[in-house]
Each structure stands twice: as C-alpha cells, then as structure tokens.
C-alpha cells in the first residue's frame, strides 16, 4: 500500500519545496520507490515533460531527486497568472482555460476529482508519494474551495510535517498559531514540525525547540541549518530581488533584466544573479539587456511602453548595449504581434519594438517540448520551449541563434540583438560565454547534497512517519 507523506507550511517560501526535494532524494538513497506530488501550483516557472504537457519547476527538481522523468501527474493543476485577476489553468499538463479566481473556485469539485485521479495514478506505481502543500495550510477563508492542503491531507489520511522558517522571524507565532487553528481531524494526522533555515549554533535554540514542543504538544523533527551552497530553481517570481539600479559584477559587466508584471521562467537567469531587475528607466548604462518570457506578451509590452522603457531600451542599444529576447521577449523585439483568438488577452494586435524582422501570431495550440540544440560554434545544450504563437522571420539577412537536433534553424541573431524561444539556453555557461556574458560561479543544484542535509534527521523521520503510521 502506498504511503503518502504531506509537507505543509506556515506560509509561502518557508522551504516546503526544498524539504520535499530533500526527502525525495533521501528516500531514493534508501532504495524507496518514491515520487513527488503537488496538487496545485501557482507559478509561471514551468517545464515541459518529455511525455507531453508542462508542470511547475519545483516538481521537476523533485522528480529528478526521485530519479524520475517529470510527468503531468506530479502537478495536475498549474496556474499561470496572466492578468491582475486571472490565470491560465493548465490541467494534467495541457491548457484547459483562462479563469478569474472567482470562476476558478466554482470548478472546485471537478478539479478535486482531477487531483485525486492524478494522485491515484502515481500511487499505483510508487511506494511513497511525498506531497507538497501551498502557502499556509490554514488559509481559513479558502477552506471551502482549497484542494492542495488540509482537504487533501484528510482525503488521503496523510501523516504530515509542518515547516516554519526561522529566518523570517516570528517562528513561535507561526508554528504555534498554525497548530492552534487546526481542526481535530487535521491535528490528529500532524506528526511533527520542523524549524527551517537556522543560521549559526543550533544548540542556542534548544530552549526554543522545547517551548514549541510544549505549546503545540507535537514533536520537532529537527532544527534544519540554512544551506547556502545548494541551488534550487525558484517556483515563481516572488523571490526576484527588487532592484532598479545598475549592479556592477566583479567582471565589470552590467546586465539588466526587464521585470515584467507577468514574467515567466525567471529561472533563465540563475547564472547571472548579479543582474539588475528593471521596472523603470534608470540613468546607468548596461552592456546586456534581457527581455524575458511573459504570460501576456501584448499586455506586458503595453506596460513597458507606459513605463517609457521602450525609449530607454532604444537609447541603451544606441549606446552599445546588446538586447536579448527570450520567448515573449523575442516576440516583443519583432515588428508585429497578433492575438486574433484572444489567447492571452482580448483579441488584438500591436506593433513590436521593431528590432528584429519577425512577426508573431498567437495560436490556439501551445508548444511544450524539450529540445537538443547547438550553437553556431558547435556547443551542444539542452533547452525547452513553452509558448503560444508562431513567429515568422522576414528575410534572411540575420543569422540564427542555434540549430535544433533535426537541423532546423532557431531564433535570430543580428547586430547586438538576439531572439530565441529556447528557455534554459542561458542556464548553460558556455552559451552565455558565446554571447559575451561571463557567468556567475555560484554552485549548481545538488540533489545528493540535499540528501546529505536531511540525513541527520532520517532516523527520526522514519520513526515519526513510517513506524508511527504503520508504513
């Protein structure tokens, strides 16, 4: 019989994804057939599955930690915000419809069935399913509609771990308050809490741990140390630093990234964390300016113009900056963008920034695929496409960004201007180097290092979640 284990949080960004990934890696090391699951994810950082469809990047890392290829059953509902009040709903890997929050809640019954169906799909094949919750587990105003936290815990009778983040402060209020708001049916399944991201001498928190255990009448799995030398992709854009001024990297380069309101796949820039995120014109000059992907190309292009960033980008280019557009940013660098079916917004069309001779038309079918490519100099790399729309190149005066495995030319490269649909290309240090950017030397993610991080707590974890649960 499959054992579910649920990882919930006191709030967003307390380390749930990190904890799930670590547990998956550790269980795999123990020889357990384990898979990750998150019923509903809200993120514009997604990744295409080889079997088709797309899921959130956090579940992709968790799948790899389990030694598995990512698949839609691991994240059956993916919400990709594309307006202030609406999101594109990806159901079982495929675009289902675009809904406002109010309309989304009206489909709660149907969506809950999809969640349970996806879970049972995984449960039929794996010994343990490690389930990640979303945000705080006790969003009281959403209890009637939610399908990712307490409802799922009770449906699966899943023993669960509550994670709190000591780095952000308020650890006593967040853990004690969360436990105090639980109903008896949820409290009976709570096996332990964890204090995450502790810096310094952990023994200094011994008294704090005792206080938490006394007040909650719940055991502490452990006080987990902050680990700065392991990278995991961000689930969404909330962790993008607020910055609108130039940061000079040690190598002397200045890189800017336009922070669109509906930015997607901000993970494309993890090798250049010294970049400045720009939301308005700034007086500094830059060497490279990235226009990233977006969930609403025409809407974010209108925002860019309202901020006068179109004029600022043109001025930067005239002063010598290189412009790089990825996915939606590539479309913006072109001549026209048409959305006749209203796939991202109301049916409309607009002129682009006119840096590249390309024209884009949004279509009903979404491209989601992993590709193998090589640069014009011959460097091979992996990337992925997630986009609506077909972009047609006018004329042949410009070179290609890359060649795909089947020999097809991809993207466009002109004089200090580059456009591509290939997400992940700039997560390759050699690709960055070919366009003249010196990548950051920050360490890459290490799933084995996460398993090592969890190892000291493994024995206690087995006692609380397997032996106490009869698993």
C-alpha positions in Angstrom: 0.0 0.0 0.0 1.3 3.4 -0.9 2.4 5.7 1.9 1.5 9.4 1.4 3.6 12.0 3.3 2.5 15.6 3.2 4.7 18.6 3.7 2.8 21.8 4.7 4.0 25.2 5.6 3.2 28.1 7.9 3.5 30.5 4.9 4.8 30.7 1.4 8.6 30.5 0.9 9.3 28.7 4.2 11.2 25.9 2.4 8.4 23.4 1.5 9.8 22.7 -2.0 13.3 22.4 -0.6 12.2 20.0 2.1 10.2 17.8 -0.3 13.2 17.7 -2.7 15.5 16.7 0.2 13.1 14.0 1.4 12.7 12.6 -2.1 16.5 12.4 -2.6 17.0 10.8 0.8 14.2 8.2 0.3 15.6 7.3 -3.1 19.0 6.8 -1.4 17.3 4.3 0.9 16.1 2.3 -2.0 12.5 3.5 -1.8 10.4 3.9 -5.0 9.2 7.5 -4.4 7.5 10.2 -6.4 6.6 13.9 -5.8 3.1 15.4 -5.9 1.7 18.9 -5.7 -2.0 19.2 -6.4 -2.0 22.8 -7.4 0.9 25.1 -8.2 0.8 28.8 -9.0 3.9 29.6 -11.0 5.0 31.0 -14.3 8.2 29.0 -14.0 7.3 25.8 -15.7 8.9 23.0 -17.7 7.8 20.6 -20.4 7.6 16.9 -19.7 9.1 14.5 -22.3 5.8 12.7 -22.3 4.0 15.9 -23.1 2.5 18.8 -21.1 4.0 21.1 -18.6 4.4 21.3 -14.8 6.0 23.6 -12.2 9.8 23.8 -12.0 9.8 22.8 -8.3 8.1 19.4 -9.1 10.6 18.9 -12.0 13.5 19.1 -9.5 11.6 16.8 -7.1 11.1 14.3 -9.9 14.8 14.3 -10.7 15.6 13.8 -7.0 13.5 10.6 -7.2 15.4 9.6 -10.3 12.3 10.0 -12.5 11.3 11.9 -15.6 8.8 14.7 -14.7 5.2 13.9 -15.7 1.9 15.8 -15.5 0.5 13.6 -12.7 3.1 15.1 -10.4 1.4 18.5 -10.7 -2.1 18.1 -12.1 -3.1 21.8 -11.8 -0.7 24.6 -12.7 -2.0 28.1 -12.5 0.0 30.6 -14.7 -1.1 34.2 -13.8 -1.6 36.3 -17.0 -3.5 39.3 -15.6 -4.2 41.0 -12.3 -7.2 38.8 -11.6 -6.9 35.8 -13.9 -4.7 32.8 -14.6 -4.2 30.3 -17.4 -5.2 26.9 -15.9 -3.1 24.0 -17.0 -4.8 20.7 -16.2 -2.9 17.5 -16.4 -0.2 19.2 -18.4 -2.5 20.9 -21.0 -4.0 24.3 -21.2 -7.6 24.0 -20.0 -9.0 27.5 -19.9 -8.3 31.0 -18.5 -10.3 31.9 -15.4 -10.6 34.6 -12.8 -10.1 33.5 -9.2 -13.8 33.6 -8.5 -14.6 31.4 -11.6 -11.8 29.0 -10.7 -13.4 28.3 -7.3 -16.6 27.4 -9.0 -14.9 24.4 -10.5 -13.5 23.1 -7.2 -15.5 19.9 -7.4 -14.2 19.0 -10.8 -10.7 20.0 -10.0 -10.6 17.9 -6.8 -11.6 14.9 -8.9 -8.6 15.6 -11.2 -6.3 15.9 -8.2 -7.4 12.6 -6.7 -7.1 10.9 -10.1 -3.6 12.2 -10.6 -2.6 11.0 -7.1 -4.0 7.6 -7.7 -2.1 7.4 -10.9 1.1 7.8 -9.0 0.0 5.7 -6.1 -0.5 2.7 -8.4 3.2 2.8 -9.3 5.2 4.0 -6.3 5.7 3.0 -2.6 5.8 6.6 -1.2 4.3 9.8 -2.5 5.8 13.0 -1.0 3.2 15.7 -1.3 3.9 19.4 -1.2 1.3 21.9 0.1 0.9 25.5 -1.0 1.3 28.7 1.0 -0.1 28.4 4.6 -2.1 25.3 5.4 -4.6 27.4 7.3 -6.0 29.9 4.9 -9.3 29.9 6.6 -11.2 31.9 4.0 -10.4 29.3 1.3 -11.3 26.1 3.2 -14.5 25.6 1.1 -12.5 25.6 -2.1 -9.0 24.5 -1.5 -7.6 21.3 -2.9 -3.9 21.4 -2.1 -3.6 21.5 1.8 -5.9 20.3 4.6 -8.6 18.9 2.3 -6.0 16.7 0.6 -4.5 15.6 3.9 -7.8 14.3 5.1 -8.8 12.7 1.8 -5.6 10.7 1.8 -5.3 10.3 5.6 -1.7 11.5 5.1 0.6 12.0 8.0 2.2 15.4 7.7 5.0 17.7 8.6 4.6 21.4 9.3 7.6 23.6 8.2 8.3 27.0 9.6 11.0 29.5 8.6 13.1 30.9 11.5 15.0 33.3 9.2 11.9 35.5 8.5 11.2 35.9 12.3 8.1 35.0 14.2 8.8 31.3 14.4 6.8 30.9 17.7 3.7 32.7 16.4 3.8 31.0 13.1 4.1 27.4 14.3 2.0 27.7 17.5 -0.6 29.8 15.7 -0.9 27.3 12.8 -1.3 24.3 15.1 -3.8 26.2 17.1 -6.0 26.8 14.1 -6.2 23.1 13.1 -9.4 21.1 13.4 -9.1 17.8 15.3 -9.1 15.8 12.1 -6.1 17.7 10.8 -4.3 17.8 14.1 -4.6 14.0 14.5 -2.5 13.5 11.3 0.2 16.0 12.2 3.3 14.0 13.1 5.9 16.7 13.6 7.0 20.3 12.9 10.4 21.4 11.5 12.3 24.7 12.1 14.0 25.6 8.8 16.8 27.9 7.8 18.6 28.3 11.1 21.9 30.2 10.9 24.7 29.7 13.5 24.9 27.4 16.5 21.8 25.3 16.6 22.2 24.4 20.2 21.3 28.1 21.0 17.7 27.2 20.0 17.4 24.2 22.3 15.1 26.1 24.7 13.1 27.5 21.8 12.5 24.0 20.5 11.3 22.8 23.9 8.9 25.7 24.1 7.5 24.9 20.7 7.0 21.2 21.6 5.3 22.1 24.9 3.0 24.7 23.3 2.0 22.5 20.3 2.1 19.1 22.0 3.9 18.0 18.9 7.4 16.7 18.4 10.1 18.6 16.5 11.6 16.7 13.6 14.6 18.9 13.8 16.1 22.4 13.5 17.4 22.4 10.0 20.5 24.5 9.2 20.5 27.2 6.5 22.3 25.8 3.5 23.6 28.4 1.1 25.7 26.1 -1.2 22.8 24.4 -2.9 20.7 26.0 -5.6 17.1 25.0 -6.4 15.1 26.8 -9.1 12.6 29.3 -7.8 9.0 28.3 -8.0 7.8 31.7 -9.0 8.9 35.3 -9.4 8.3 36.3 -5.8 12.0 35.8 -5.0 13.2 38.2 -7.7 15.1 41.0 -5.9 13.6 44.5 -6.0 16.2 46.5 -8.0 16.1 49.3 -10.5 19.7 50.4 -10.4 22.8 49.1 -12.0 24.8 46.4 -10.2 28.4 46.0 -11.5 29.6 42.4 -11.4 33.2 41.7 -10.4 34.0 41.1 -14.0 32.9 44.6 -14.8 29.8 43.7 -16.8 26.4 45.3 -16.3 23.4 43.1 -17.1 19.7 44.3 -16.8 16.6 42.2 -16.9 13.2 43.8 -17.5 10.9 42.7 -14.7 7.6 42.3 -16.5 4.4 42.2 -14.3 3.6 38.8 -15.7 7.2 37.5 -16.1 7.6 33.7 -16.7 10.5 31.4 -16.4 12.7 33.8 -14.4 14.9 30.7 -13.8 16.5 31.5 -17.2 18.8 33.9 -15.4 20.1 31.9 -12.5 23.7 32.1 -13.8 23.6 35.9 -13.7 22.3 36.7 -10.2 24.4 39.9 -10.3 21.9 41.3 -12.9 19.7 44.4 -12.1 15.9 43.9 -12.3 14.5 46.9 -14.1 10.9 48.3 -13.7 11.6 51.9 -14.8 14.2 53.8 -16.7 17.4 54.3 -14.8 20.3 56.6 -15.7 23.0 53.9 -15.7 24.3 52.3 -18.9 24.2 48.5 -19.4 26.1 46.0 -21.5 23.3 43.5 -21.8 19.5 43.9 -21.5 17.3 40.8 -21.3 13.6 40.9 -22.2 12.3 37.6 -20.5 9.3 35.5 -21.1 5.8 36.6 -20.1 2.3 35.2 -19.7 0.8 38.1 -21.6 3.1 39.5 -24.3 0.9 42.2 -25.6 -0.2 43.3 -22.1 3.4 43.5 -20.8 4.5 45.3 -24.0 1.9 47.9 -23.2 3.2 48.1 -19.6 6.8 48.5 -21.0 5.7 51.4 -23.1 3.7 53.0 -20.3 6.9 53.0 -18.2 8.8 54.6 -21.1 11.1 51.6 -21.1 10.8 51.2 -24.9 12.6 54.5 -25.3 15.1 53.6 -22.6 15.9 50.3 -24.3 16.4 52.0 -27.6 18.7 54.6 -26.0 20.7 51.8 -24.3 21.0 50.0 -27.7 22.3 53.1 -29.4 24.9 53.4 -26.6 26.2 49.9 -27.3 24.0 47.5 -25.2 23.2 44.0 -26.6 19.4 43.2 -26.5 18.4 39.6 -25.8 14.7 38.5 -26.0 13.5 35.1 -24.8 10.1 33.7 -25.8 7.7 36.7 -25.2 10.7 39.0 -25.1 11.7 37.6 -28.6 8.2 38.4 -29.8 8.4 41.9 -28.5 11.6 42.6 -30.3 9.8 41.9 -33.6 7.6 44.0 -35.9 4.0 42.9 -35.0 2.2 40.7 -32.5 -1.3 39.5 -33.3 -3.6 37.6 -30.9 -6.8 37.1 -33.1 -8.3 34.5 -30.8 -7.6 36.3 -27.5 -5.4 33.6 -26.2 -3.6 35.9 -23.7 -5.9 38.8 -23.6 -8.7 40.3 -25.6 -8.4 39.7 -29.4 -6.0 42.4 -30.5 -2.7 43.2 -32.2 0.1 45.6 -31.7 3.4 46.7 -33.2 6.6 45.4 -31.6 9.8 47.2 -30.8 11.0 46.7 -34.3 14.5 45.5 -33.6 14.1 42.1 -35.4 12.4 41.4 -38.7 9.9 38.9 -37.3 6.1 38.8 -37.0 4.2 36.7 -34.4 0.6 35.4 -34.4 -0.8 33.7 -31.3 -2.4 30.4 -31.9 -4.7 28.0 -30.0 -2.1 25.2 -29.7 0.6 25.6 -27.2 4.2 24.4 -27.9 5.7 22.5 -24.9 8.7 20.4 -25.7 12.3 19.6 -24.6 14.9 20.1 -27.3 18.5 19.4 -28.0 20.4 22.3 -29.8 23.8 23.5 -30.7 25.2 27.0 -31.0 26.7 28.2 -34.3 30.1 27.4 -32.8 29.1 23.8 -32.2 28.4 23.7 -28.4 25.5 21.3 -27.7 23.0 22.2 -25.0 19.5 21.2 -23.7 16.6 23.7 -23.6 12.8 23.7 -23.7 10.0 25.6 -25.4 6.8 26.7 -23.7 4.9 29.3 -25.8 1.8 30.2 -27.8 2.3 31.7 -31.2 4.2 31.2 -34.4 7.0 33.6 -35.3 7.8 34.1 -38.9 11.2 35.6 -40.0 11.1 38.1 -42.8 14.2 38.0 -45.0 17.5 36.1 -44.5 20.0 38.9 -43.6 20.3 37.8 -40.0 21.9 34.7 -38.5 20.4 32.0 -36.3 20.7 31.8 -32.5 21.0 28.0 -32.6 20.4 24.8 -34.6 18.0 22.2 -33.3 18.8 18.5 -33.4 16.8 18.0 -36.6 18.9 20.7 -38.3 16.3 23.4 -38.2 17.5 27.0 -37.5 16.1 28.5 -34.3 15.9 32.1 -33.3 17.6 35.1 -34.8 20.8 36.9 -34.2 21.6 40.3 -35.6 24.0 43.2 -34.7 23.9 43.2 -30.8 20.3 41.8 -31.0 19.3 38.2 -30.2 15.9 36.5 -30.0 15.1 32.9 -29.2 12.2 30.7 -27.9 14.7 28.4 -26.1 14.2 28.6 -22.3 17.1 27.2 -20.4 19.7 28.1 -23.0 21.2 30.8 -20.8 21.3 28.3 -17.9 24.3 26.9 -19.8 27.5 28.7 -19.0 29.1 28.1 -22.5 26.0 29.6 -24.2 26.4 32.7 -22.1 30.1 32.8 -22.8 29.4 32.7 -26.6 27.4 35.8 -26.5 29.9 37.5 -24.3 28.5 37.2 -20.8 30.8 35.8 -18.0 28.5 33.6 -15.9 28.4 33.6 -12.1 30.3 31.0 -10.3 27.6 30.1 -7.9 27.2 26.3 -7.4 24.6 24.4 -9.3 21.9 22.5 -7.5 23.0 19.2 -6.0 20.4 16.7 -5.1 22.9 14.5 -3.3 23.9 17.5 -1.1 20.2 17.8 -0.2 20.0 14.2 0.8 23.1 14.7 2.9 21.4 17.8 4.5 18.4 15.6 5.5 20.5 12.6 6.6 20.9 13.5 10.3 17.1 13.7 10.7 16.4 10.5 8.7 16.1 8.1 11.6 13.7 10.3 13.5 11.7 10.9 10.2 11.3 7.1 9.8 10.1 6.8 13.3 7.5 9.5 13.0 6.2 9.0 9.5 6.6 5.2 8.9 6.6 3.3 12.1 4.0 5.6 13.8 1.8 5.3 10.6 2.2 1.6 10.2 4.0 2.1 6.9 
